Amino acid sequence: MVDTKTPLSLTPILLVAVALIVLAVLLAVIGRDPSVEDLEPSVVSAGDEVVITGRNLGNEIGTLLFGGRELPTANVTLWRDEQISFTVPRTADSGLLYVINERGRSDGVLLQVRESMPVAGSGIERPGAPIVDAVSEETLRVGTTVTIRGSNFGRLRRSSRVVFPMAGAVSCASCAEALSYAFWSDSEIVVRVPSGVTSGLVSVVTAWGASNPVRILVERPSGGLAAENPAEIALRYGARLTDVILDSPEEPVLPGERDIVIRLPVLSTTHAQRSLRYLSDRTHQSRFELVDASFDHEITRTLIVERFAIRSEINPAAISAAYEAETGFFEHYTRALPDLPVDEPGIQEVAGRLRANRASPYRIAEAAYEFTLDSLVYAIGMPDRSVISGLEAGAGDDFTYALVFVTALRAARVPARPVGGILVTEDGDAYPHFWAEFFVTGIGWIPVDPALGDGAFPAGFPVPEDPRTFYFANLDNRRLAFSHGYDSREPTFLDGVSRTPDDPYTLQRSFADAGARIASFELDWHAPRVIGLFLSD
């Protein structure tokens, strides 16, 4: 009898062997992510040269990600497959350094910037996680300053931050904006309690980690803003860059002269806007180097966010008329800007009437709201959307309504800012829209939508029973905010061309700009498109 079992028994072994060979080949082909083996020196100051040695770094310049920021290509002095050299920029902060190329991304290696290193109690410089010993007040109020004492906070704040608790068991690192910090040292932080904060755990986060959490109690004797009826909104937006025309394309170029930078709007995290989840790349600033006339690139962002309606529960009689003066917050949000002519004589006259016999900033804001709605009639297609032209014509769109309200309030010495974003209809259509916020101590930023308060609703948008009353200090859940106030970032290339969308839905100042050797380019700004809308019962 012929034994046929032996060949069959060898089959699984052969299959395993083939699989191992295939796996080895795949690893040889794709398992070549960049690897950093050494970093010298590991503690640096601005202007120092750093040498990276490793494997699979690539023979063409890729990206160095340092402390969460992309290192400018101009700082790279050498890029080879086994070695990279670069100079530390002035604005660098301690953090993890990554090498990124077309093969992938390396593991992060800690690079410490000497100026921001924490100081140990023994007087010897050494890195270490921050420690919170105490908070100056047992109970806190929004809009006042609090002192946090401890150690290892770092000599300079740089990208370090205080993380406050928000409603819904959410922590908010971005709630305390840079303007909120009055003082930062290795052992003491003075920070303004930001809007949206609730009782819970506060901590300090630096490049060396997070501190121990410390419980705080937030009191609201004047009431507050309740977030309710969440809506989950899925959104897609982006931009396309095309039609690049070069200036003297045959001549040599200096670093950056043929680069284009584009900045997509960023959804903010607030009391009313939470749980932001990106389904695609979340990078909002992209830099394209050495572009040519054939350049054609599209950037798309897809995300899901939870948006809440805001219902006011406010006792105006208990609101304080005082604002903290240590952080410069009051001066910042009452100053004049090109779109906000606070110092114009006519605006100052209006401000005098708003303040007459009123001490509470809440009551002054009510008067400014009534003034705005009584002074304007909603109209689209106005050739000039400015405050002065709108008041002279007695008409304007949502942008004009928001700016008139904010300008009048700032002139009356109440902090206020415009908000840029979109409205979402029942059918899922998205419309660019502008509204406003004003700030009172003890409550925080209070929303106001003057245009909708005057009945200027897009088709398919739910209308409350009394819009004029509802849209002062209350807000619906059918909107998303991209900017609160004006973005202070300037263009990357001050000597190049810039492009601004025809109908922006954000107040940022810089959208896309190019180096000096690019004569022109086209920016096709894709308006946000709602791809999903889920409303709670």
Buried (B, 14 or more C-beta within 10 A) or exposed (E): EEEEEEEEEEEEEEEEEEEEEEEEEEEEEEEBBBBBEEBEBEBBEEEBBBBBBBEBBBEEBBBBBBBEBBBBBEBBEEBEBEEBBBBBBEEBBBBBBBBBBEBBBBEBBBBBBBBBBBBBEEEEEEBBBBBBEEBEBEEBBBBBBBBBBBBBBBBBBBBBBBBBBBBEEBBBEEBBBEBBBBEBBBBBBBBBBBBBBBBBBBBBBBBBEBBEBBEBEBEBEBBBBBBEBBBBBBBBBBBBBEEBEBBEEEEEBEBBBBBBBBBBBBBBBBBBBBEBEEEEEEEBBBBBEBBEEEBEBEBEBBBBBBBBBBBBEBBBEBBBBEBBEBBBBBEBBBEBBEBBBBEBEEBEEBBEEBBEEBEBBBBBBBBBBBBBBEBBEBBEEBEEBBBBBBBEBEBBBBBBBBBBBBBBBBBBBBBBBBBBBBBBBEEBBBBBBBBBBBBBBBBBBBBBBBBBBBEBBBEBBEEBEEBBEBBBBBBBBBBBBBBBBBBEEEBBBEEBBBBEBEEBBBBBBBBBBBBBBBBEBEBEBBBBBBBEBEEEE
